[in-house]
Amino acid sequence: MRARTISLAILAVAALLILAVAGCKKKPKTPACDGNDDCADGLVCVNKQCVQCAASADCGDGKECKEGACVAKAECAKDLDCPDGKVCQAGACRPCAADGECGPGGQCLGGKCNRATACAADDDCADDEDCLDGYCQKPWLGGSGGGTCQLATVYFALDDASIAASERDRLDGNAACIEKTTGKQVYVVGHTDASGTDEYNIALSERRAQPVADYLARLGTDPARLQIVPKGESEPSGLGEEKDRRVEFQWR
């Protein structure tokens, strides 16, 4: 009788443990999920994956949601968002380094852009300028590498290969430039800063150049005119790491 009582007591305790475990929803060890309740605290379920955010509203002040992660909000989206003649590169306002960063006909003087005057006709420009592409320019100065127009460099954030919103206007202009420059092809040259191994940086420079070429192709540029050249960290700009993280264009 005593043994039977002990057995019943053990069974009762076991049943209580089973009910307690069943009542606690266990978090999965993997980031896979069916809803927010499956994710650890602070994460949300998006496309069956636990991530930091589904929208920028899920992030704190000064941050935005990018591909499921909360990152620092871009300082700018276009050059006009920046003060003191700076240019918007990879979402940050930075001093210019070359005339080509200042738009058609612009000049970079002491890190500040002296932008060309907008125009509708030659009469809107100085005597030594013509109205080209909506800006007063001096066409006899030539383009880059013998092209009839200048191809703008685009920049990237640290360890990032995604094209920032600030770089799309430049790529739109490059696509138009390539379209009207017949008979020439273009090297799309990827670069990185010196952080990381040589092997990683070569791969990263290619991962930057490829989406740039793909973006131009979506705008109508013939992919056969574009050749990707990954340079890694081998050709620093000499202007600091922020300018090293770039994709340049060269006529060929």
N, C-alpha and C positions, 0 to 999 in steps of 0.2 A: 504493500500500500504506500509505504514511504517512497519507494523507488518510482512508483507511478506518479506520485505528487511532484517529485523533482522533475520528472520528464515533462509533465504538463507545464511546469513553471518555465523550463528551458524553452519549450515551444512557444509559450506566450511572449517571452523576451525576444525570441527570434522574430516573431510576427511583428512586434512593435518596431524592431530595427528595420525590417523590410518596409513597413509603412513610412517610417521616418525618411529612409533613403528615397523612396518613391515620391515623397512630398517635396524633396529638394531637387530642383532642376539643375543638373550638372552642366557647367560650361564646357564646351568642346575644347579639346587641346589644339585644334587647328583653327585657322581664321574663317573656315567655312561656316555659313549660317543660313537660317531660314527666316530670321527676324532679329530685331534688336536685342531681344531677351537672350539670344544665343551668344552675344558678344560680351566681352569684358567691359567693366565700367568705363565710360568715356568713349566707347566705340559704337559705331552704327553699322547696320547691315545694308550693304549696297551690292546688288547683283550677286548675292549669296557669298559675299566676302565681308569680313569685319574690317572696317577702315575708320579713320579719324573723323571723316565728315562726308555728308552727302551734298551739302551746300555751304556757301560761305557763312550763312547764319549759324552753322554749327561751330564755327571758330570764334576765337576771341577778337577783341579790338585790334586793328592793325594787321589782321591776317585774313586770308581767303582760302577757299577750298580748291585745290588743284589735284586732279586725279586721285581723290580720296584722302589727300593729306593736307593738313593746315600749314600753309607757308606764309611768309611775310608778304603783305599786300604790295603790289607793284607801286612804285612811286609815281610812275607816269605811263601813259599809253602812246603818246606821240610827242614830238619835239616841242609843240606849242604849250605842253604842260610844264615845261621846264623854264626856270628863270635865268636871267643873266647870260643868254646866248648859249646855254648848255644844250646838249642833245640827249634824247631819250634812247638809251641802249640797254637791252635786256631788262626793261622795266625800271631802270634807275637813271637819274639825271647826272650826266658826266660831262666834263669839258671835252670839246672836240679835239681831234688830233690831226685832221686833214680836211681840205676843202670838200672832198667827196662826202663828208658826214653832214654837210650843211645844206644839202638839197641842190637842185639845179641852179648853177650860177652863183652859189654861195661861197664865201671865203671863211676859213678858220684863222682867226687872228688872236694870238695869246690865249688859246683855249676857249674862245667865244666865237660863235657863228655870226658873221655878218651876212644875213640872208639876202638873196636876190629880190629885186622888186617885182611884184606881181604885175602882169601886163595883159592887155588884150590885142595890142598892135604895136608895131615898131615905134610909132610916135610916142608911146608911153615910156620909152626907154631913152637912155643917154645916147649921144651921137655915135659912140663906139660900141653900142650894144644892139642886139636884135631880140625881138620877142620870140622865144622858142619854148614850146611846152608850157606856156602861161607864165614864164619868168624872163626877165631881162638878162641875157647872157652874151658872152663873147665867144662865138662858135669857133673862131680861128685859133683859139687856144688848144683845141683838140680834145680828144677823150683819152681813156686809159688804154694803153697798148695799141693805139692805132684805131680804136673804135670811134664811131661818130658820137658816142655819148659815154658818160662815166657810170660805171657799175659800183653801187654802194656796198660797203662791207656790212655784215650783220653780226650781232654780238649775242652771247649766251651767258646765263647765270652759272655760278660755280657748279661743276659736276652735273651739268644739265644739257640735254640735247634737244629740248623742246623749243619751238620758235615762239618767242614772246610776242605779245600783241604789238609792242613798239617796233618790231622789225618787219611787220607785214607791209607797211607802206613802202619801205625801201625795196622789198622784194617785188611789190607791184610795179614800182618804177623800173627795176632791173628787167622784169619781164617785158615791159614796153620798150625798153632800150634794146634788148636782144632781138625783139621782133622787127624793129626797123633797121637793124644792122645786119644786112644780108651778107652771106658769104663768109661769115666768121663763126667759129665755135668758141666755147667758153670752158675754162677750167674752174671747177667749184672746189676751192681749196679749204679744207678743214684744219683748224688749229686748236691747241689747248694751252693752258698755263703749265707750269713745271711741277705741280703737285701730282702725285701718282707715278706709277712705273711707266717706262717707255712703252711697253706692250699695251697697258691700259689706255694710255693717252692716244696711241695710234688708233685703237678701236673707238675711243670717244670722239676723236676728230672725224672719223668716218661716219659715226652716228649723228654728228652735227651736219655734215655735208649732204648726207643722203636725204633727210627730210627737206632740206633747202631745195635740192634738185627736184624732189617730188612736188613741192609747193609750186615751183616754176612750171613744171609740167602740167599741173592742174590749171594753171592760168593760160595754158596754150602753147608754152615753149616746147619745141620739138626735143624730146629727151636725147635724140641722137646728137644734138649740138652741145650737150653737157657732159663733161668728163669729171668724175669725182677724184680728188687727189687728197688723201689723208696725210697730213704732215706731223700730227702729234704736237710735241713741244719743241720740235727742231728749229722753228723759225719764230722766236719771240718778237713781239712788236717793238720792244724797247721802251714802251710807254706804261708798263705795269701790267699786272695779271689781269685786270679787268679788260684791257685791250687785247690780251693774248687769247682770250676765249672768243674766237671769231670764226667766221667763214668769209673768205675773200673770193673775188672773181677776177679772172685774168682772160683777156682775149687771146685766142690762138688761131 
